[in-house]
Amino acid sequence: MKRSIAAVALAVLCAAPLSAGAAEIDIARIRCKDVLAHEEQLPLILMWVDGYMSAATDNTVFSEEWMARLATHMGVYCTTHPRNTVMEAMEAMPAEEE
């Protein structure tokens, strides 16, 4: 599992923006179909979503299990709702089961 985290980190560091030459990307405007068309950007988007959600809940813990759940959810949601935004996909993330 440590290798997968290292691979995600490397992909994030090496990732190019969704739009070539873009200095800024408004995540709220990115649609799922755009993410699916640029799958190499998924690790970067997932890290952003994780950070955004963590800040909203004041959570400072990084969890491999959570990232796996988030990646699965985002992949399934975006495949079935390609016209929705990444923010809508994030908001549809089921609450963590206890």
Legacy VTK file of the C-alpha trace (Angstrom):
# vtk DataFile Version 3.0
C-alpha trace
ASCII
DATASET POLYDATA
POINTS 98 float
0.000 0.000 0.000
2.944 2.327 0.628
3.869 2.008 -3.035
0.393 3.124 -4.118
0.629 6.219 -1.895
4.061 6.968 -3.333
2.681 6.515 -6.861
-0.189 8.911 -6.146
2.203 11.454 -4.656
4.493 11.180 -7.684
1.558 11.507 -10.068
0.378 14.603 -8.218
3.811 16.197 -8.390
4.219 15.410 -12.080
0.658 16.144 -13.195
-0.032 18.813 -15.795
-3.115 21.016 -15.501
-6.370 19.859 -17.136
-6.048 22.696 -19.597
-2.593 23.030 -21.133
-0.882 26.182 -19.957
-3.527 27.006 -17.358
-2.153 28.748 -14.295
-5.359 28.329 -12.308
-8.194 25.822 -12.433
-11.550 26.427 -10.776
-12.416 23.001 -9.375
-16.051 24.077 -8.984
-16.335 24.326 -12.768
-14.700 21.019 -13.724
-17.238 18.446 -14.873
-16.881 14.726 -14.298
-16.610 14.125 -18.050
-13.535 16.391 -18.116
-11.901 14.406 -15.314
-12.704 11.132 -17.080
-11.222 12.488 -20.316
-7.993 13.329 -18.465
-7.596 10.361 -16.114
-3.973 11.279 -15.493
-5.357 14.228 -13.507
-7.439 12.061 -11.156
-4.744 11.803 -8.440
-4.402 15.589 -8.380
-8.181 16.063 -8.204
-8.478 13.438 -5.449
-5.786 15.122 -3.372
-7.533 18.482 -3.783
-10.916 16.998 -2.813
-9.365 15.277 0.209
-7.780 18.534 1.334
-10.974 20.496 0.800
-13.076 17.983 2.716
-10.457 17.698 5.463
-10.387 21.461 5.940
-14.191 21.569 6.152
-14.184 18.972 8.930
-10.936 20.055 10.620
-9.502 16.591 9.956
-5.710 16.409 9.774
-5.443 12.623 9.400
-4.398 11.070 6.090
-5.946 7.629 5.628
-5.207 5.161 2.846
-8.608 3.577 3.447
-10.338 6.956 3.062
-8.439 7.743 -0.146
-9.447 4.352 -1.578
-13.107 5.036 -0.701
-12.892 8.535 -2.159
-11.289 7.303 -5.387
-13.911 4.581 -5.790
-16.762 6.993 -5.118
-15.442 9.658 -7.493
-14.849 7.104 -10.250
-18.304 5.549 -9.957
-20.092 8.879 -9.509
-18.336 10.561 -12.425
-18.943 7.593 -14.710
-22.672 7.635 -13.953
-23.016 11.460 -13.796
-20.605 12.827 -16.425
-22.337 16.220 -16.690
-22.103 16.912 -12.942
-19.209 18.825 -11.429
-16.413 17.486 -9.269
-17.902 19.510 -6.411
-21.247 17.740 -6.863
-19.446 14.403 -6.843
-17.662 15.391 -3.652
-20.905 16.515 -1.998
-22.501 13.153 -2.882
-19.792 11.239 -0.981
-21.589 8.976 1.508
-20.868 9.613 5.164
-18.288 7.347 6.705
-19.853 4.252 8.226
-19.101 3.734 11.882
LINES 1 99
98 0 1 2 3 4 5 6 7 8 9 10 11 12 13 14 15 16 17 18 19 20 21 22 23 24 25 26 27 28 29 30 31 32 33 34 35 36 37 38 39 40 41 42 43 44 45 46 47 48 49 50 51 52 53 54 55 56 57 58 59 60 61 62 63 64 65 66 67 68 69 70 71 72 73 74 75 76 77 78 79 80 81 82 83 84 85 86 87 88 89 90 91 92 93 94 95 96 97
